[in-house]
Amino acid sequence: MGNAAEVFDRAAVWNAELILSGHEHHPAITLPSRCTQLDKEVSDPLPAVGAGSFSVIDEELGPIKHNHYHIIHRRKEKVVIISRCLDQDGDRFEEHARWRIPIARSGS
């Protein structure tokens, strides 16, 4: 992401708990910690979730050969992200992975 620093700085000002990014043919979850010039302290990780592709044909997907999406549940002290992808037969979506990410923000 070319403007990642600006996005994360804005997210900190707005006390964001999660950043959603779309149109990345390769699904990704990133947990960067930030140390800004202003506070000089390392922040809690701010999850950035890059959605995979839901409808592109397999030949266009690259190394991850399945259409993909995330389900995100916000709980009191954590975010649960469930990754789902198209099965080998290409006729239904199934759970691929599940992450539980603690939220330690003042807005909790």
Buried (B, 14 or more C-beta within 10 A) or exposed (E): EEEEEEBBBEBBEEEBBBBEBEEBBEBEBBEEEBEEEEEEEEBBBBBBBBBBBEEBEEEEBEEBEBBBBBEBEEEEEBBEBBBBBBEEEEEEBEEBEEBEBEBEBEEE
